[in-house]
C-alpha cells in the first residue's frame, strides 16, 4: 500500500516536472480567452474605448494621435480589472485545486498567469490603433474637415507601455488579494485617494510624484520621459507591481486550497 502511494506520488512528480513552461502559458491563455469573463471584459474594453475615441474625434478634433490617447480614459479603469480577474477567477470558482494538482509548483502557475492579460492588452492596443485611423478618417469625412494623421511614435509607445503597467498592476493586486471585488474596489478607491493626496499639500504632491502610477507614467504618455521620470516610474512599479506580486506569490504558495 505504501509503495503504491509512493509510486503514485512519484508519477505525479515526474508528470508535473515534465510540463514545459510554454505549455502552462498556453493553457492559462486558453482558460482566459475561453471563459465568459475574459471574453466579455476584452470586448467591453474595446467597445467602450471605441465609443470614447469616436466621441473625441467628433466633438473635439479628428487627430489620430488624440483619438489613440483618449482611449486611456477607459483602459486605465478596465485593464487593472482584467488583470485582477485573470488571477482570481480560479479561486472564486474553486478550480485552483485542479490546476495545482496538475502543476504542484504554484510559482510556475503564478508566472504563467501573467501572460494572458498581457496578451489581451497587446491585442486590444493593436486593435485600437487600427481603429483610430478608421475613426479619424470617417469622422473627418462626416464633418467635412481635414484629418490629422500625425503620429508621435514616442507617445504611442509610451501609451502601450503604460497599458502594460496597468494590467500588470491588476495582476499583482489580484494575486495578493485573491478576491476580485475587493481588489477592484481597492483600485477604484486608490485612484481617487491619490488625486486627493496630490492636491492636499506640497508633501502629498511629492509623494504622489513617486508612488502614484497614474502620475509617474504621465511623461510616457507625453513621449518625453527623462532619466528622473524613469526613476519615479521604476519606484512606482516596484511598489505597485513587483512587491504585491512577490507577496501574492508567497500567499498563493502557502494558502490552503479547498
C-alpha positions in Angstrom: 0.0 0.0 0.0 2.8 2.4 0.9 4.8 1.5 -2.1 1.8 2.1 -4.3 1.2 5.5 -2.8 4.9 6.4 -3.2 4.8 5.2 -6.8 1.7 7.4 -7.4 3.3 10.4 -5.8 6.5 9.8 -7.8 4.4 9.6 -11.0 2.7 12.9 -10.3 6.0 14.5 -9.5 7.6 13.2 -12.8 4.5 14.3 -14.7 4.4 17.8 -13.3 8.2 18.3 -13.7 7.9 17.4 -17.4 5.3 20.1 -18.1 7.1 22.8 -20.2 6.5 26.4 -19.1 5.3 27.4 -22.6 2.5 24.7 -22.2 1.4 26.3 -18.9 1.2 29.6 -20.7 -0.8 28.1 -23.5 -3.2 26.5 -21.0 -3.6 29.7 -19.0 -4.2 31.7 -22.1 -6.8 29.3 -23.4 -8.5 29.4 -20.0 -8.6 33.2 -20.0 -10.0 33.6 -23.5 -12.3 30.6 -23.3 -14.1 31.9 -20.2 -17.1 34.2 -20.5 -15.5 36.7 -18.1 -12.3 37.0 -20.2 -14.2 37.3 -23.5 -16.8 39.8 -22.2 -14.2 42.0 -20.5 -12.0 42.2 -23.5 -14.9 43.0 -25.8 -16.3 45.6 -23.4 -12.9 47.3 -23.1 -12.6 47.6 -26.8 -16.2 48.7 -27.4 -16.1 51.4 -24.7 -12.7 52.6 -25.8 -14.0 52.9 -29.4 -17.0 54.8 -28.1 -14.9 57.4 -26.3 -12.5 57.6 -29.2 -15.4 58.3 -31.6 -16.8 61.0 -29.3 -13.4 62.7 -29.0 -13.0 62.8 -32.8 -16.5 64.1 -33.4 -16.7 66.7 -30.6 -13.1 67.7 -30.4 -10.9 67.1 -33.4 -10.2 64.1 -35.8 -6.5 63.7 -34.9 -5.3 60.1 -35.0 -2.9 60.7 -32.1 -5.5 62.3 -29.9 -8.0 59.5 -30.8 -5.5 56.9 -29.7 -4.5 58.6 -26.4 -8.1 59.3 -25.3 -8.7 55.6 -25.1 -6.7 55.7 -21.9 -9.8 57.1 -20.1 -11.3 53.6 -20.5 -8.2 51.5 -20.4 -6.9 52.9 -17.1 -10.1 51.6 -15.4 -10.7 48.3 -17.2 -7.2 47.0 -17.7 -6.5 46.6 -14.0 -9.8 44.8 -13.6 -8.8 42.5 -16.5 -5.6 41.7 -14.7 -7.4 41.1 -11.4 -10.0 38.7 -12.9 -7.3 36.8 -14.8 -5.8 35.6 -11.5 -8.8 35.5 -9.1 -11.3 33.6 -11.3 -10.0 30.2 -10.3 -10.1 30.9 -6.6 -13.7 32.2 -6.9 -14.8 29.2 -8.9 -12.9 26.7 -6.8 -10.9 25.3 -9.7 -7.5 26.2 -8.3 -7.2 22.7 -6.7 -7.3 21.1 -10.1 -4.7 23.4 -11.5 -2.3 22.8 -8.6 -2.9 19.1 -8.8 -1.6 19.1 -12.3 1.2 21.5 -11.5 2.1 21.5 -7.8 4.8 24.1 -8.2 2.5 27.1 -7.7 5.0 29.8 -8.5 5.1 28.5 -12.1 1.3 28.9 -12.3 1.5 32.4 -10.9 4.1 33.3 -13.5 2.1 31.7 -16.3 -1.0 33.7 -15.3 1.0 36.9 -16.1 0.8 36.2 -19.8 -2.9 36.0 -20.7 -3.8 39.6 -19.6 -0.6 40.9 -21.2 -1.5 39.2 -24.5 -5.1 40.5 -24.3 -3.8 44.0 -23.6 -1.4 43.9 -26.6 -4.2 42.7 -28.9 -6.5 45.4 -27.5 -3.9 48.1 -28.1 -3.3 46.8 -31.7 -7.0 46.9 -32.5 -7.5 50.4 -31.0 -4.6 51.8 -33.0 -6.0 50.4 -36.2 -9.5 51.6 -35.3 -8.2 55.0 -34.5 -7.2 55.5 -38.2 -10.6 54.4 -39.3 -12.4 56.7 -36.8 -10.2 59.7 -37.7 -10.9 59.3 -41.4 -14.6 58.6 -41.1 -15.3 61.4 -38.7 -13.2 63.9 -40.7 -15.2 63.0 -43.8 -18.5 63.2 -42.0 -17.7 66.6 -40.5 -16.1 67.9 -43.7 -12.8 68.8 -42.1 -9.2 67.7 -42.7 -8.0 64.7 -40.7 -4.6 64.9 -38.9 -2.7 61.7 -39.5 0.4 62.8 -37.5 1.6 60.1 -35.1 4.0 60.6 -32.2 6.0 57.3 -32.0 7.4 58.0 -28.6 4.0 59.0 -27.1 2.3 56.0 -28.8 5.0 53.6 -27.4 4.6 55.2 -24.0 0.8 54.7 -24.2 1.4 51.0 -24.9 3.9 50.7 -22.0 1.5 52.4 -19.6 -1.3 50.0 -20.6 1.0 47.1 -19.9 1.9 48.5 -16.5 -1.7 49.0 -15.6 -2.7 45.4 -16.4 0.3 44.0 -14.6 -0.6 46.1 -11.5 -4.0 44.5 -11.6 -2.5 41.0 -11.9 -0.2 41.8 -8.9 -3.0 43.1 -6.7 -5.3 40.2 -7.7 -2.5 37.7 -6.8 -2.1 39.4 -3.4 -5.8 39.8 -2.5 -7.2 36.7 -4.3 -10.6 38.3 -4.2 -11.9 40.1 -7.3 -14.5 42.5 -5.8 -12.1 43.6 -3.0 -9.2 44.1 -5.4 -11.3 46.1 -7.9 -12.7 48.3 -5.1 -9.1 49.0 -3.9 -8.2 50.1 -7.5 -11.1 52.4 -7.7 -10.5 53.9 -4.3 -6.8 54.3 -4.7 -7.3 56.3 -7.9 -9.4 58.8 -6.0 -7.2 58.7 -3.0 -4.1 59.6 -4.9 -5.8 62.6 -6.5 -6.7 63.9 -3.1 -3.2 63.3 -1.8 -1.7 65.1 -4.7 -3.7 68.2 -4.2 -3.7 68.1 -0.4 -0.2 69.6 0.1 3.3 70.0 -1.3 4.3 66.9 0.6 1.3 65.0 -0.8 2.2 66.0 -4.4 5.8 64.9 -3.8 4.6 61.5 -2.5 2.2 61.1 -5.4 5.0 62.1 -7.8 7.0 59.0 -6.7 4.3 56.4 -5.8 1.2 57.1 -7.9 1.5 55.1 -11.2 -1.1 57.5 -12.8 1.2 60.4 -12.0 4.6 58.8 -12.6 3.7 57.4 -16.0 2.3 60.7 -17.4 5.6 61.6 -19.1 5.5 58.3 -21.0 2.1 59.4 -22.5 3.7 62.7 -23.5 6.6 61.0 -25.1 9.2 63.0 -23.2 10.3 60.8 -20.2 13.6 61.9 -18.7 16.0 59.9 -16.5 14.3 61.4 -13.4 10.9 60.4 -14.8 12.2 56.8 -15.4 13.4 56.7 -11.8 10.0 57.6 -10.5 8.3 55.1 -12.8 10.7 52.4 -11.6 9.9 53.1 -7.9 6.1 53.1 -8.5 6.3 49.9 -10.4 8.3 48.3 -7.6 5.7 49.4 -5.1 2.5 48.5 -7.0 3.6 45.7 -9.3 6.7 43.9 -8.1 6.1 44.0 -4.3 2.4 42.9 -4.3 3.3 40.2 -7.0 6.0 38.7 -4.8 3.9 38.9 -1.6 1.0 37.4 -3.6 3.1 34.6 -4.9 4.1 33.7 -1.4 0.5 33.8 -0.3 -0.6 31.5 -3.2 2.2 29.0 -2.3 1.2 28.9 1.3 -2.6 29.1 1.0 -4.7 26.0 1.6 -6.8 25.1 -1.4 -10.3 23.8 -0.7 
